[in-house]
């Protein structure tokens, strides 16, 4: 089973790519709700490069590392990575009519319902859109 979330951005494809992949931007949008934040982002954006995004509740009550290894990178087009638990994620960037459609397809984990995971990933993608379009 795979889940896909998507959003369409009114922005230049290079800007969308940069804001999605650069550490200084990731920390500003990579969280599912306003009670959480991304306290750090490490991104070695190349095949077999590692990434680690630290996610924490703002009140300090919880936190986790979202991390894995990039499998494939095609600049401004596609990122494929494998999470530490071996699930695969594909991020696609499609330029259409001056907009960029970003689609993320992922394998859900077993601890939370697929719908809860879809909502969480969509919320993060919505944060990305809002952050990118407002800067």
Buried (B, 14 or more C-beta within 10 A) or exposed (E): EEBEBEBBBEBBBEBBBBBBBEBEBBBBBBBBEEEBBBEEBBBEBEEEBBBBBBBBBEEEEEEEBBBBBBBEBEEBEBBBBBBEEEBBBBBBBBEEEEBBBBBBBBBBEEEEEEEEBBBBBBBBBBBBBEBBEEE
